């Protein structure tokens, strides 16, 4: 069984994230979607809210494990015996950042492989930050996020 880990802040999860999860499921037997708490990032949703949204958004997918961790991604991989880290890439800026992270992860554990999945064209501009910015101005993001996230954003921004 080949397990993969898809790590991120997921504040909030978007349809772009879901696309990566579904595509990773076509490649691997099990995909762990793991929220890693980054103290350097200010988040709109707390860990419990993000976990609940990801669980709701992926409830119809099989072989998905949802978790949160305060460890390094490679440590989480070691803990669950995953050999692959999955990352989505939207543009060249993402590639530069992700390649540096991949080299750091390889330094920490040479047995972990990184797999980059190019974001589908319709999601190239979609990021959690962009979603929050658009929603904070009471604009419609319903086609960019799962319904549970759309509802949560409206509640947060009182629209």
N, C-alpha and C positions, 0 to 999 in steps of 0.2 A: 504494500500500500504506500503510495507516494502522497505525502502530506505537504501542503503549501501554507504559508502564512502571508496574509495581506494585512499589513500594518498601517495605521494612520491615526489621525486625530478624529476624523469623521465628525466634524462640528459644523454642520450636520452631514449625514450621508446624502449623497446625490445620486441621480440616475447614472451619472458617469461612473461612480463607484460601483453601483449595482451591475453595470455592464462589465466592468473588470472582474467582479466576483463570478458572474455567469460564465464568462470566457475562461476564467481560471478553472472552474468546475469541469469544463470540457477537456482540460489538460491533466488535472490531478484528481486523485481519488477523494481527497478531503481538503477543504479550504478553511483555515482558521482566520476569521476576520477579527483582528485584535486592535482595540483602542489602546494606544500608548499615550499616557498622560505626559504632555510636554509642558513643564512649568514655565517655559519661556513664552508660551502661547496663551493669550487670554481667550477663553472660550465662552460662547453664548450658552451652551448647554452643559450641564454637569455630566459626569461619567454615567450615572444611572439613567439619565434621560437619553444619552447617546446609545447606551446598550439597548434600551427599550425600543428606540427607533430602528436600530439595525435589526433587532430580532423581528419586529413587525415587518420590516421591508423585505426580509429574507425568509419569512415563515413558509413560503411555498417551495423553497429550494432544499434539496436533500444534500447531505454530506457537508453542511456548513456548520462550523462551530464558532460561536460568538463569545468573545472574552475581553477582559481589560487586564492590563499589566503595567507595572511600573519598572519592569526589567528592560534590558536592551533587547532588541528584536532577535538577535542571535541567541540570547539566553532563553527567550521564550521558545524559539525553534528547538533548541536542545532539550528543553523541558518536555515538549510534546512529540519529540522525535520527527520533526519536519526537516526536510533537506533543502527547501526552496522558499525564497522570499519573492513574492510577486509585487511588482510596482507598475503603476500606470504612468504613462508619459504623454503629456499634451503637446509640448513644443520643445525647442532646443534649450530653453532655460530649465525646464524640468530635467532634460537629459543631463545637463551639466551637474545639477544638484544630486540627482539620483546616481550618477556614475561615481561621484565622490562618496556618497553613502555606501554604495556597493563595495568600493575599495576599502572603506573603513570596516564594513562587515566581514569582508574576506580576510582582513588583517586579524579580526577577532576570532574568526572560525573559518578556516579554509575549506571546510566541508559543506558550507552553505552556499548554494547557487542562487543567483538573482536572475529573475526572468522579468523582462520589461515588456509590457503589453501597450502598444500604441492605442491611445484613446481614439474612439470613433470620431469622425469628422464633426458630427452634430454635438459632441461634448467637448470640443477643444477649448471653448471659452468658459466651460463650467468648472467652478471651484467652489468650495465651501465659503470662502471669503466673498466671492462675487454674489453667491446666493444670499448671504446675510446682508450685503450692501443693498441689493435690489429689494429684498423683502423689507428692510428697515425703512424704505421709502414707499412702502405699501403698494408695491408693484407685484404683478402676478409671476410666480415662479412654479406654478403647478405642473408645467410640462418638464421641469428640470429636476424635480425631487419626488420621492415617493409621497403618497397622500398623507401618511402619518407625519412626515416632516413638514409638509405644507401647513397642516393644521397646527403643529407645534410652533412654527414660525409666526403664524397669525396670532397665536396666543402670546408669544413673547413680545411681539411688536404691536399688540392690541389693534389689529386691523379688522 
